[in-house]
């Protein structure tokens, strides 16, 4: 019986995932960028609306990173399981 190791994704995909997640974390940790009150959006200072805007942006970036790291083999297997196909 031979054992095949799972195929690794291309290095470029992992570099892109790293950049996406670094942007998400860096935007949150770079406090001097958003530690100010102007420009205000309505009655919200910049500090608050930047953080509120960052929540969906980080979610989108993390979702893209997740989709990039999914293995095509696992995706095909999950579709077969959902349709009741053979394992």
N, C-alpha and C positions, 0 to 999 in steps of 0.2 A: 504494500500500500504506500503510495507516495503522498507526501504532505506538501501542498502548495501554500506558500505564504501569500497573504492578501497583497494585491497590487498596491503600490504606493502611488498617491497622486503626484502629479508633476510638481517640481519645485516652484515653478512660477505661480501655481495656485496657492501654495503655502505662503509665498512671499506676499501675494495680494491679500490673503487672509490676515497676515501679520500687520500689514499696513492699515487695513480697515479697522482692526481692533486697536491698533496704536492711536489712530486718529480719534476713535471713540473715547479711549481712556485719557489721552492727552488733552482733549477738549474739556474734559471734566476736571483734570488735575491742574490745568493752567489757570489758577485762580487770578493772577494779576491781569489776565485778559478781561475778565468779567467782574472784577471787584470795584465797580463804580456805579454811580446812580444814573448817569446820563449815557445814552439817550433813553428817555422814558417812553414807554408804550402805553398811552393812556395814563393811568395812575400807578402803573407798575414800573419800578426802576429797572435798569438794564440787568442788574444782578439777578432778579427773579425771572424775568421773561427769557433770559438766556438759558437758565437752568430748565425752565419749563419747555423750551424749544429743544433742548438737548435730549430730553427723554425719548421722544419718538425718533430722533436722528440716531441715537445710539441703538435703539431697538431695530431700526432698519439696517444699520451697518452690521449688527450682530446676526440678524437674519440672513443677510447676504453671505456673511462668512460661514454660517451654518450650511447654507445650500451649496456653497462651493466645496465644503469638506465632505459632503455626503458621497458615499461610494455608489457608483452605478449598480454594482452587484447587490448591495443592500436595498437599493431603491426597487430593483426588479423583484427581489424576494418579497419585499413588503407589499408590492402590487399583487404578486401571486397569492400571498396570504389573504389579502383583502378580497380577492375574487374567488377564493376557495379552491385555488389550483393546487397541483401537487407540490410537495416540498422538495 
